[in-house]
């Protein structure tokens, strides 16, 4: 349900692990590029669904939303409400990755407040530790929200370590979006054992790179990056809701 990387190696590993579909949502990449890349790697054995993990709020208080079924680009670093309004307008499915994790996720009160607009909550993320995943499971259960699981892979080795098995065929972006929005029955599954935990720890260690000052500087200071809300490609659509 959520990978950050896509390559021939990723595709080959997904197929070896019996994965039928990957949701591809790389950081700070505009939707048209994601769509083109997803189409290039889709074949009869593997569907690659383009998606956006939208970074709402400022860098210190980010709230991530996984949006599936977008038809138009949405910028990062806009207000949470503006991002939700765009998803509503485009009739995209909205999923909550890594709930309650650090300062990059929706909190339990926020998920409860917006539960009518949220289609799924992540209950297993191969990158997270046990207690962090249990928190997501508790939130989904207490709020009666459908679940999903993902590898959240930033590293090829993590592909296929966690997945979501839907009780309906998923053969297009539209059918996945519909399955999420209608709450189709599903199971969240993952591998186990020492190798699985080592892959997860490697992913967790990757957080240091993700949150480095070098990346903050590159992303936020120039305003020319692909998903910066003031980039000229958005033609001022997000100027009023930009946090930078």
C-alpha positions as CSV (number, residue, x, y, z in Angstrom):
1,X,0.0,0.0,0.0
2,X,2.9,2.4,0.2
3,X,6.4,2.5,-1.2
4,X,8.8,5.4,-1.8
5,X,11.0,3.7,-4.4
6,X,10.4,2.2,-7.8
7,X,12.9,0.4,-10.0
8,X,13.4,-2.9,-11.9
9,X,14.7,-4.4,-8.7
10,X,11.7,-3.2,-6.7
11,X,9.3,-4.6,-9.3
12,X,11.2,-8.0,-9.4
13,X,11.2,-8.2,-5.6
14,X,7.5,-7.4,-5.4
15,X,6.7,-10.1,-7.9
16,X,8.8,-12.7,-6.0
17,X,6.9,-11.8,-2.9
18,X,3.5,-12.3,-4.6
19,X,2.5,-8.6,-4.5
20,X,-0.1,-7.7,-7.1
21,X,-0.1,-4.0,-6.7
22,X,2.2,-1.3,-5.3
23,X,1.1,2.2,-4.2
24,X,3.9,4.4,-5.2
25,X,4.1,7.7,-3.3
26,X,7.7,9.2,-3.3
27,X,8.4,12.3,-1.3
28,X,8.4,15.7,-2.9
29,X,7.6,14.5,-6.4
30,X,4.8,16.1,-8.4
31,X,1.8,13.9,-9.4
32,X,2.4,13.9,-13.2
33,X,5.9,12.5,-12.7
34,X,4.6,9.9,-10.3
35,X,1.9,8.9,-12.8
36,X,4.4,8.6,-15.6
37,X,6.7,6.5,-13.5
38,X,3.9,4.2,-12.3
39,X,2.7,3.6,-15.8
40,X,6.2,2.7,-17.0
41,X,6.5,0.0,-14.4
42,X,3.0,-1.4,-14.6
43,X,2.6,-4.7,-16.5
44,X,0.3,-7.7,-16.6
45,X,1.8,-9.1,-13.3
46,X,2.1,-5.9,-11.3
47,X,-0.1,-2.8,-11.0
48,X,1.7,0.4,-9.8
49,X,-0.8,2.9,-8.4
50,X,0.4,6.6,-8.3
51,X,-0.3,8.4,-5.0
52,X,0.9,11.4,-3.0
53,X,2.0,11.4,0.6
54,X,1.1,15.1,1.2
55,X,3.1,16.9,3.9
56,X,0.7,19.3,5.6
57,X,1.8,22.0,8.1
58,X,5.3,23.2,8.7
59,X,8.4,21.1,9.1
60,X,8.2,21.0,12.9
61,X,4.5,20.0,12.9
62,X,3.9,17.9,9.8
63,X,0.7,15.9,9.3
64,X,1.1,13.3,6.5
65,X,-1.9,12.2,4.4
66,X,-1.7,9.4,1.8
67,X,-4.0,10.4,-1.1
68,X,-4.9,7.9,-3.7
69,X,-7.0,8.8,-6.8
70,X,-5.8,12.4,-7.2
71,X,-6.5,13.9,-10.7
72,X,-4.6,17.2,-10.1
73,X,-1.3,18.0,-8.3
74,X,-1.4,19.0,-4.6
75,X,1.5,20.9,-3.0
76,X,3.2,20.0,0.2
77,X,3.5,22.3,3.2
78,X,0.0,23.7,3.0
79,X,-2.5,23.6,5.8
80,X,-4.1,20.4,6.8
81,X,-7.6,21.6,6.0
82,X,-6.5,22.8,2.6
83,X,-5.1,19.4,1.8
84,X,-8.2,17.6,3.0
85,X,-10.4,20.0,0.9
86,X,-8.3,19.2,-2.2
87,X,-8.8,15.4,-1.5
88,X,-12.5,16.0,-1.1
89,X,-12.8,18.0,-4.2
90,X,-10.9,15.4,-6.3
91,X,-12.8,12.5,-4.6
92,X,-9.5,10.9,-3.6
93,X,-9.2,8.2,-1.0
94,X,-7.5,9.5,2.2
95,X,-5.4,7.1,4.3
96,X,-3.4,7.9,7.4
97,X,0.2,6.6,7.5
98,X,2.1,5.9,10.7
99,X,-0.6,7.5,13.0
100,X,0.7,9.2,16.2
101,X,4.4,8.8,15.1
102,X,6.7,11.6,16.2
103,X,5.7,15.0,14.8
104,X,4.9,13.8,11.3
105,X,1.6,12.1,11.8
106,X,-2.0,12.8,12.7
107,X,-2.7,12.3,16.4
108,X,-5.5,10.3,17.8
109,X,-7.7,13.4,18.6
110,X,-7.1,14.7,15.0
111,X,-8.0,11.3,13.5
112,X,-11.2,11.2,15.7
113,X,-12.1,14.7,14.7
114,X,-11.8,14.0,11.0
115,X,-12.8,10.3,11.0
116,X,-15.8,10.9,8.6
117,X,-13.3,12.1,6.0
118,X,-10.6,9.4,6.5
119,X,-10.9,6.1,4.6
120,X,-8.2,4.0,6.3
121,X,-5.6,4.1,9.1
122,X,-2.3,2.3,8.9
123,X,-2.1,-0.5,11.5
124,X,1.2,-2.1,10.4
125,X,4.2,-0.3,9.0
126,X,7.4,-2.4,8.5
127,X,9.5,0.7,9.4
128,X,7.9,1.1,12.9
129,X,8.5,-0.7,16.2
130,X,6.0,-3.0,17.8
131,X,4.5,-0.5,20.3
132,X,4.1,2.1,17.5
133,X,2.2,-0.3,15.3
134,X,0.0,-1.3,18.3
135,X,-0.9,2.3,18.7
136,X,-2.2,2.4,15.1
137,X,-4.1,-0.8,15.7
138,X,-5.8,0.7,18.8
139,X,-6.7,3.9,17.0
140,X,-8.3,2.0,14.1
141,X,-10.2,-0.3,16.4
142,X,-11.4,2.4,18.8
143,X,-12.6,4.7,16.0
144,X,-14.0,1.8,13.8
145,X,-11.9,2.8,10.8
146,X,-10.7,0.4,8.1
147,X,-7.0,-0.7,8.3
148,X,-4.2,-1.0,5.9
149,X,-0.6,-2.2,6.1
150,X,2.5,-1.3,4.1
151,X,6.2,-1.8,3.8
152,X,6.7,2.0,3.6
153,X,9.8,1.0,1.7
154,X,12.6,3.5,1.2
155,X,15.0,0.5,0.7
156,X,14.5,-2.2,-1.8
157,X,14.9,-5.0,0.8
158,X,11.7,-3.9,2.6
159,X,9.4,-4.4,-0.4
160,X,6.9,-7.2,0.4
161,X,7.6,-7.2,4.2
162,X,4.0,-6.0,4.9
163,X,0.9,-5.9,2.7
164,X,-2.9,-5.5,2.6
165,X,-5.0,-8.3,1.2
166,X,-8.3,-7.0,-0.1
167,X,-11.3,-9.3,-0.6
168,X,-12.0,-7.9,-4.0
169,X,-9.8,-7.7,-7.2
170,X,-7.6,-4.6,-7.4
171,X,-6.8,-4.1,-11.1
172,X,-6.7,-0.3,-11.4
173,X,-6.2,2.9,-9.5
174,X,-10.0,3.3,-9.6
175,X,-10.8,-0.1,-8.0
176,X,-8.3,0.5,-5.2
177,X,-9.7,4.0,-4.5
178,X,-13.2,2.5,-4.5
179,X,-12.2,-0.3,-2.2
180,X,-10.7,2.1,0.3
181,X,-13.6,4.6,0.1
182,X,-16.3,1.8,0.6
183,X,-14.4,-0.1,3.3
184,X,-14.0,-3.4,1.5
185,X,-13.0,-6.3,3.7
186,X,-9.3,-6.8,4.0
187,X,-6.5,-8.3,6.1
188,X,-3.3,-6.6,7.1
189,X,-0.4,-9.1,6.9
190,X,3.4,-9.1,7.3
191,X,6.4,-11.3,7.4
192,X,8.0,-12.2,10.8
193,X,11.4,-13.4,12.1
194,X,14.8,-11.9,12.6
195,X,15.3,-10.9,8.9
196,X,12.0,-9.0,9.0
197,X,13.1,-7.1,12.1
198,X,16.5,-6.3,10.6
199,X,14.9,-4.9,7.5
200,X,12.6,-2.8,9.7
201,X,15.5,-1.5,11.8
202,X,17.3,-0.5,8.6
203,X,14.3,1.4,7.5
204,X,14.0,3.1,10.9
205,X,17.6,4.1,10.7
206,X,16.9,5.7,7.4
207,X,14.9,8.4,9.3
208,X,18.1,10.2,10.1
209,X,18.7,10.9,6.4
210,X,15.0,11.8,5.9
211,X,15.1,14.5,8.6
212,X,18.5,15.9,7.9
213,X,19.1,19.7,7.7
214,X,20.4,19.2,4.2
215,X,17.0,18.0,3.1
216,X,15.2,20.8,5.0
217,X,17.4,23.4,3.4
218,X,17.0,21.9,-0.1
219,X,13.2,21.6,0.2
220,X,12.2,24.8,1.9
221,X,14.5,27.7,1.3
222,X,14.5,28.2,-2.4
223,X,10.8,27.7,-3.1
224,X,11.6,26.2,-6.5
225,X,11.3,22.6,-5.6
226,X,8.6,20.5,-7.4
227,X,6.1,20.4,-4.5
228,X,6.8,23.7,-2.8
229,X,3.4,25.5,-2.6
230,X,4.9,28.6,-4.2
231,X,6.4,26.9,-7.2
232,X,5.2,28.6,-10.4
233,X,3.7,25.3,-11.7
234,X,0.8,25.7,-9.2
235,X,-0.1,29.2,-10.6
236,X,-0.8,30.6,-7.2
237,X,-3.4,28.0,-6.3
238,X,-1.9,27.4,-2.8
239,X,-0.5,30.9,-2.0
240,X,-3.3,31.5,0.6
241,X,-2.8,28.2,2.4
242,X,1.0,27.9,2.2
243,X,2.8,27.7,5.5
244,X,6.1,28.8,3.9
